[in-house]
């Protein structure tokens, strides 16, 4: 790969996640503080992203990949997104916000797959070349959330203005990216996009349990994305956005530990560690505060790396190994649709309903009550997983080793 191409792709990843990170984690605080939204309205806003994630694979697989150069589609979508973000900056009504954020998410969600596609098609060895480029996305998220935290506008419409400017910049920049022409031979079907080819994997009880667990654990995950920022703010923590960026930093660290942990622990134990970490972090969010209990809040934030990497990334590796070459893409597509689409969509809606339930008459929130709900859900998923999931390959390998000895 040419050095100039590598630099362009690094800038692409930086801008892509800058656009997203500017508003996503702070949107709930903005809605509750500035728009005076209800918990249900906040939950619906986050569910809009999941709805867009359900629709975007059809746009990419059935239209963009077949008829248009990917970099041009990316440019148009980002410019359209900047236009919708402008409308969001002019809006002052919580009632109108859902349709506006849904409109924006419909332009943004497809760009996540497009950026990866553009990057990987310029690479001869993606497994080696992609990680150093993709990590700029995580760095960008850390940078933009720290900008928001330092200047203290996490509860203001400025988060969308920042995203709007970055989206317009990315839209223009996209037209200067390496040409990624449409795939004339692409034969993507609705069944492939939905991952229907991977349904045969459900004959394996352990995979079925893993799949169900992945969907269910996305419900608590939605609580984190939607409610962590306002919860930490109400708890008295200062510079919340800056401190929450520690979660992305830990994600990078634990990502690097996955190969070692995968070899030492195996799939089942890694997934269990991830589930236990979810429970611990929600308890930390519930019982922590900005005073003597601030260490619990820090623990809950830093555990993000374990929670996400040890369950979701490990799960992607498990799915990849389980599926085999023929249905690998369908299996990953099925997992993505089920988790980010269905699981997080349901979780976002539930989180809003739970927040309203634990909102006192004076408008204050019982955050302990809120966080014990996802902790309980994660505990149920853990019990289900421990009792019913079996890592057969690892068990057989251990038996073979004993025979050899």
C-alpha positions as CSV (number, residue, x, y, z in Angstrom):
1,X,0.0,0.0,0.0
2,X,1.3,3.5,-0.9
3,X,2.1,5.7,2.0
4,X,-0.3,8.4,0.7
5,X,-3.1,5.8,0.6
6,X,-2.4,4.8,4.2
7,X,-2.5,8.4,5.4
8,X,-5.8,8.9,3.6
9,X,-7.3,5.9,5.2
10,X,-6.1,6.9,8.6
11,X,-7.7,10.3,8.2
12,X,-10.9,8.6,7.0
13,X,-11.1,6.5,10.2
14,X,-10.3,9.5,12.3
15,X,-13.1,11.6,10.8
16,X,-15.6,8.8,10.7
17,X,-15.4,8.2,14.4
18,X,-15.1,11.9,15.2
19,X,-18.5,12.4,13.6
20,X,-20.0,9.6,15.7
21,X,-18.2,10.3,19.0
22,X,-19.2,14.0,19.0
23,X,-22.9,13.2,19.8
24,X,-23.5,9.5,20.5
25,X,-22.5,9.3,24.2
26,X,-23.7,12.8,25.0
27,X,-27.1,12.7,23.3
28,X,-29.0,11.5,26.4
29,X,-27.6,14.3,28.5
30,X,-28.4,16.9,25.9
31,X,-32.0,15.6,25.5
32,X,-32.7,15.4,29.2
33,X,-31.1,18.8,30.0
34,X,-31.7,21.0,27.0
35,X,-34.8,19.4,25.4
36,X,-36.3,18.3,28.7
37,X,-37.1,14.9,27.2
38,X,-38.6,12.0,29.0
39,X,-36.7,8.7,29.5
40,X,-38.9,7.1,26.8
41,X,-38.0,9.8,24.3
42,X,-34.3,9.3,25.1
43,X,-34.7,5.5,24.6
44,X,-36.5,6.0,21.3
45,X,-33.7,8.3,20.1
46,X,-31.1,5.6,20.7
47,X,-33.4,3.0,19.2
48,X,-33.4,5.0,16.0
49,X,-29.7,4.1,15.6
50,X,-30.5,0.4,15.9
51,X,-33.4,0.7,13.4
52,X,-31.0,2.4,10.9
53,X,-28.5,-0.4,11.5
54,X,-31.2,-2.9,10.5
55,X,-31.8,-1.1,7.3
56,X,-28.3,-0.1,6.2
57,X,-27.1,-3.6,5.2
58,X,-29.7,-3.7,2.5
59,X,-28.6,-0.3,1.2
60,X,-25.0,-1.5,1.1
61,X,-25.5,-5.0,-0.1
62,X,-28.3,-4.4,-2.7
63,X,-27.5,-0.9,-4.0
64,X,-24.2,0.7,-3.1
65,X,-22.0,-2.4,-3.7
66,X,-23.6,-3.0,-7.1
67,X,-24.0,0.4,-8.8
68,X,-21.8,3.1,-7.3
69,X,-18.2,3.7,-6.3
70,X,-18.0,3.3,-2.5
71,X,-16.1,6.6,-1.9
72,X,-18.7,8.6,-3.8
73,X,-21.6,7.0,-1.8
74,X,-19.7,7.8,1.4
75,X,-19.3,11.4,0.3
76,X,-22.9,11.9,-0.6
77,X,-24.2,10.2,2.6
78,X,-21.9,12.4,4.8
79,X,-23.0,15.6,3.0
80,X,-26.7,14.6,3.4
81,X,-25.9,13.8,7.1
82,X,-24.4,17.2,7.6
83,X,-27.7,18.7,6.2
84,X,-29.8,16.7,8.6
85,X,-27.5,17.6,11.5
86,X,-28.1,21.3,10.7
87,X,-31.8,20.7,11.1
88,X,-31.2,19.0,14.4
89,X,-29.2,22.1,15.6
90,X,-32.3,24.3,14.8
91,X,-34.7,22.0,16.6
92,X,-35.9,22.8,20.1
93,X,-38.6,20.2,20.6
94,X,-38.1,16.8,22.2
95,X,-41.2,15.6,20.3
96,X,-39.6,16.3,16.9
97,X,-36.2,14.9,17.8
98,X,-36.9,11.3,17.1
99,X,-37.7,11.8,13.4
100,X,-34.7,14.0,13.0
101,X,-32.2,11.7,14.6
102,X,-33.8,8.7,12.7
103,X,-33.2,10.7,9.4
104,X,-29.6,11.3,10.4
105,X,-28.9,7.7,11.5
106,X,-30.3,6.5,8.1
107,X,-27.5,8.5,6.5
108,X,-24.8,7.6,9.0
109,X,-25.3,3.8,9.6
110,X,-24.3,2.8,6.1
111,X,-21.0,4.7,6.4
112,X,-19.7,2.3,9.1
113,X,-19.6,-0.6,6.6
114,X,-18.5,1.7,3.7
115,X,-15.4,3.0,5.5
116,X,-14.3,-0.6,6.3
117,X,-15.0,-1.7,2.7
118,X,-13.0,1.2,1.2
119,X,-10.1,0.6,3.6
120,X,-9.9,-3.2,3.1
121,X,-10.1,-3.1,-0.7
122,X,-6.9,-1.1,-0.7
123,X,-5.1,-3.8,1.3
124,X,-3.3,-7.0,0.3
125,X,-3.1,-8.4,3.8
126,X,-6.1,-6.8,5.7
127,X,-5.5,-8.8,9.0
128,X,-2.1,-7.0,9.3
129,X,-2.8,-3.7,7.6
130,X,-6.3,-2.9,8.9
131,X,-5.7,-2.8,12.7
132,X,-3.2,0.1,12.7
133,X,-5.5,2.1,10.5
134,X,-8.7,1.2,12.4
135,X,-7.2,2.2,15.7
136,X,-7.3,5.8,14.6
137,X,-11.1,5.5,15.0
138,X,-10.7,4.7,18.7
139,X,-8.1,7.5,19.1
140,X,-10.6,9.9,17.4
141,X,-13.4,8.9,19.8
142,X,-11.1,9.6,22.7
143,X,-10.1,13.0,21.2
144,X,-13.6,14.3,20.5
145,X,-15.1,13.2,23.8
146,X,-12.2,15.0,25.6
147,X,-12.9,18.1,23.5
148,X,-16.5,18.0,24.6
149,X,-15.5,17.4,28.2
150,X,-12.8,20.1,28.4
151,X,-15.2,22.8,26.9
152,X,-18.2,21.4,28.9
153,X,-20.8,21.4,26.1
154,X,-22.0,17.8,26.5
155,X,-25.5,19.0,27.3
156,X,-25.7,21.6,24.6
157,X,-26.6,21.5,20.9
158,X,-22.9,22.2,20.2
159,X,-22.3,18.4,20.1
160,X,-24.3,18.2,16.9
161,X,-22.7,21.3,15.4
162,X,-19.3,19.7,15.9
163,X,-20.5,16.5,14.3
164,X,-22.1,18.6,11.4
165,X,-18.8,20.3,10.6
166,X,-16.9,17.0,10.8
167,X,-19.5,15.3,8.6
168,X,-19.3,18.0,5.9
169,X,-15.4,17.7,6.0
170,X,-15.6,14.0,5.6
171,X,-18.1,14.3,2.8
172,X,-15.8,16.5,0.8
173,X,-12.7,14.4,1.7
174,X,-14.4,11.2,0.6
175,X,-14.2,12.2,-3.0
176,X,-10.4,12.3,-2.8
177,X,-10.2,8.8,-1.4
178,X,-8.8,5.9,-3.5
179,X,-11.3,4.7,-6.1
180,X,-13.4,1.8,-4.9
181,X,-15.6,0.8,-7.9
182,X,-18.8,-1.1,-7.6
183,X,-18.5,-4.9,-7.6
184,X,-20.0,-5.9,-11.0
185,X,-20.0,-9.6,-10.0
186,X,-21.7,-9.1,-6.6
187,X,-24.6,-11.5,-6.1
188,X,-25.7,-10.4,-2.7
189,X,-29.2,-11.6,-1.9
190,X,-31.7,-10.7,0.8
191,X,-31.1,-14.1,2.4
192,X,-27.3,-13.4,2.5
193,X,-27.8,-9.9,4.0
194,X,-30.1,-11.3,6.7
195,X,-27.6,-14.1,7.3
196,X,-30.3,-16.8,6.6
197,X,-27.6,-19.1,5.3
198,X,-26.1,-19.2,8.8
199,X,-29.4,-20.6,10.4
200,X,-28.0,-24.1,10.1
201,X,-25.6,-23.2,12.9
202,X,-28.5,-23.2,15.3
203,X,-28.5,-27.0,15.1
204,X,-25.5,-26.7,17.5
205,X,-27.1,-25.9,20.9
206,X,-24.0,-24.0,22.1
207,X,-24.0,-21.7,19.2
208,X,-27.8,-21.1,19.7
209,X,-27.1,-20.2,23.4
210,X,-24.2,-17.9,22.4
211,X,-26.5,-16.2,19.8
212,X,-29.3,-15.7,22.3
213,X,-26.8,-14.5,25.0
214,X,-25.4,-12.0,22.4
215,X,-28.8,-10.5,21.7
216,X,-29.8,-10.4,25.4
217,X,-26.5,-8.8,26.6
218,X,-27.1,-6.0,24.1
219,X,-30.0,-4.9,26.3
220,X,-27.6,-3.9,29.2
221,X,-25.1,-2.5,26.6
222,X,-27.8,-0.1,25.5
223,X,-28.2,1.1,29.1
224,X,-24.5,2.0,29.2
225,X,-24.6,4.0,25.9
226,X,-27.8,5.8,26.7
227,X,-27.6,6.4,30.5
228,X,-24.0,6.4,31.6
229,X,-23.3,10.1,30.9
230,X,-26.3,11.6,32.7
231,X,-25.9,9.1,35.5
232,X,-22.3,10.1,36.1
233,X,-23.2,13.8,35.9
234,X,-26.0,13.4,38.4
235,X,-23.7,11.4,40.7
236,X,-21.4,14.4,41.0
237,X,-18.5,13.3,38.7
238,X,-16.7,16.2,37.1
239,X,-15.5,16.3,33.4
240,X,-17.6,13.2,32.7
241,X,-16.8,13.0,28.9
242,X,-13.0,13.1,29.6
243,X,-13.3,10.3,32.2
244,X,-15.6,8.2,30.0
245,X,-12.9,8.2,27.3
246,X,-10.9,5.9,29.6
247,X,-13.4,3.2,28.5
248,X,-12.1,3.5,24.9
249,X,-8.5,3.5,26.1
250,X,-9.1,0.2,28.0
251,X,-10.8,-1.2,24.9
252,X,-7.5,-0.8,23.0
253,X,-5.5,-2.5,25.8
254,X,-7.8,-5.5,26.2
255,X,-8.1,-5.8,22.4
256,X,-4.3,-6.5,22.4
257,X,-4.7,-9.1,25.2
258,X,-7.3,-11.1,23.3
259,X,-4.8,-13.4,21.5
260,X,-3.1,-14.4,24.8
261,X,-6.4,-14.8,26.7
262,X,-8.0,-16.8,23.8
263,X,-5.1,-19.3,24.0
264,X,-5.0,-19.5,27.8
265,X,-8.7,-19.4,28.6
266,X,-10.7,-20.5,25.6
267,X,-14.0,-19.2,24.3
268,X,-16.3,-20.1,27.2
269,X,-14.1,-18.7,30.0
270,X,-13.5,-15.5,28.0
271,X,-17.2,-14.9,27.4
272,X,-17.9,-15.6,31.1
273,X,-15.3,-13.0,32.1
274,X,-17.0,-10.5,29.8
275,X,-20.4,-11.3,31.3
276,X,-19.2,-11.0,34.9
277,X,-17.6,-7.7,34.0
278,X,-20.9,-6.4,32.8
279,X,-22.5,-7.2,36.2
280,X,-19.7,-5.6,38.2
281,X,-19.7,-2.4,36.1
282,X,-23.5,-1.8,36.4
283,X,-23.2,-2.3,40.2
284,X,-20.4,0.2,40.2
285,X,-22.5,2.7,38.3
286,X,-25.3,2.1,40.7
287,X,-23.4,2.4,44.0
288,X,-20.7,4.9,42.9
289,X,-20.8,8.7,43.4
290,X,-18.6,11.7,42.8
291,X,-17.3,11.7,46.3
292,X,-15.8,8.8,48.3
293,X,-17.4,6.3,45.9
294,X,-15.8,7.8,42.8
295,X,-13.5,4.8,42.5
296,X,-16.5,2.6,41.7
297,X,-17.4,4.9,38.8
298,X,-13.8,4.7,37.5
299,X,-13.9,0.9,37.8
300,X,-17.2,0.8,35.9
301,X,-15.8,3.0,33.1
302,X,-12.5,1.1,32.7
303,X,-14.3,-2.2,32.6
304,X,-15.7,-1.3,29.2
305,X,-12.7,-2.8,27.5
306,X,-13.2,-6.2,29.2
307,X,-17.0,-6.1,28.7
308,X,-16.8,-5.3,25.0
309,X,-13.7,-7.1,23.9
310,X,-14.1,-10.3,25.9
311,X,-17.7,-10.8,24.9
312,X,-18.3,-9.1,21.5
313,X,-14.9,-9.4,19.8
314,X,-14.3,-12.9,21.2
315,X,-17.8,-13.8,20.0
316,X,-17.0,-12.6,16.5
317,X,-13.9,-14.8,16.5
318,X,-16.0,-17.8,17.8
319,X,-18.6,-17.2,15.1
320,X,-16.0,-17.0,12.5
321,X,-14.4,-20.3,13.5
322,X,-17.8,-22.0,13.9
323,X,-19.2,-21.0,10.6
324,X,-16.4,-22.0,8.2
325,X,-15.5,-20.4,4.9
326,X,-18.8,-20.9,3.1
327,X,-21.2,-19.1,5.5
328,X,-18.7,-16.9,7.3
329,X,-20.1,-13.7,6.0
330,X,-23.7,-14.7,6.5
331,X,-22.9,-15.7,10.1
332,X,-21.3,-12.4,10.9
333,X,-24.1,-10.5,9.2
334,X,-26.7,-12.4,11.3
335,X,-24.9,-11.7,14.5
336,X,-24.5,-7.9,13.6
337,X,-28.2,-7.6,12.7
338,X,-29.4,-9.4,15.8
339,X,-27.1,-7.6,18.3
340,X,-26.8,-4.0,17.0
341,X,-30.2,-4.0,15.4
342,X,-32.6,-6.1,17.5
343,X,-30.8,-6.4,20.8
344,X,-29.7,-2.8,21.2
345,X,-33.0,-1.5,19.7
346,X,-35.0,-3.4,22.4
347,X,-32.5,-2.3,25.0
348,X,-32.6,1.3,24.1
349,X,-36.4,1.4,24.4
350,X,-36.4,-0.5,27.7
351,X,-33.7,1.8,29.1
352,X,-35.9,4.8,28.5
353,X,-38.9,3.1,30.1
354,X,-36.9,2.1,33.1
355,X,-35.5,5.7,33.5
356,X,-39.1,7.1,33.5
357,X,-40.1,4.4,36.1
358,X,-37.2,5.5,38.4
359,X,-37.7,9.2,37.9
360,X,-39.1,10.8,41.1
361,X,-41.9,13.4,41.2
362,X,-39.3,16.2,41.6
363,X,-37.5,15.1,38.4
364,X,-34.5,13.5,40.1
365,X,-33.5,10.0,39.2
366,X,-33.0,6.9,41.3
367,X,-29.9,5.8,39.4
368,X,-29.3,2.8,41.7
369,X,-32.7,1.4,40.7
370,X,-31.9,2.1,37.0
371,X,-28.6,0.3,37.0
372,X,-29.7,-2.7,39.0
373,X,-32.0,-3.6,36.0
374,X,-29.2,-4.2,33.5
375,X,-27.2,-5.8,36.2
376,X,-30.0,-8.3,36.8
377,X,-30.4,-9.0,33.0
378,X,-26.7,-9.6,32.7
379,X,-26.8,-12.0,35.7
380,X,-29.6,-14.0,34.0
381,X,-27.6,-14.2,30.8
382,X,-24.5,-15.3,32.8
383,X,-26.4,-18.2,34.5
384,X,-28.0,-19.2,31.2
385,X,-24.6,-19.2,29.4
386,X,-22.7,-21.1,32.1
387,X,-25.2,-23.9,32.4
388,X,-25.9,-24.4,28.7
389,X,-22.8,-23.4,26.6
390,X,-20.0,-25.8,25.9
391,X,-16.7,-25.1,24.1
392,X,-16.5,-28.6,22.6
393,X,-13.3,-28.0,20.7
394,X,-11.4,-26.9,23.8
395,X,-12.7,-29.9,25.8
396,X,-11.6,-32.4,23.1
397,X,-8.2,-30.7,22.9
398,X,-7.7,-31.0,26.6
399,X,-8.7,-34.7,26.5
400,X,-6.2,-35.3,23.6
401,X,-3.5,-33.6,25.7
402,X,-4.2,-35.9,28.7
403,X,-4.0,-39.0,26.5
404,X,-0.7,-37.8,25.0
405,X,0.7,-37.2,28.5
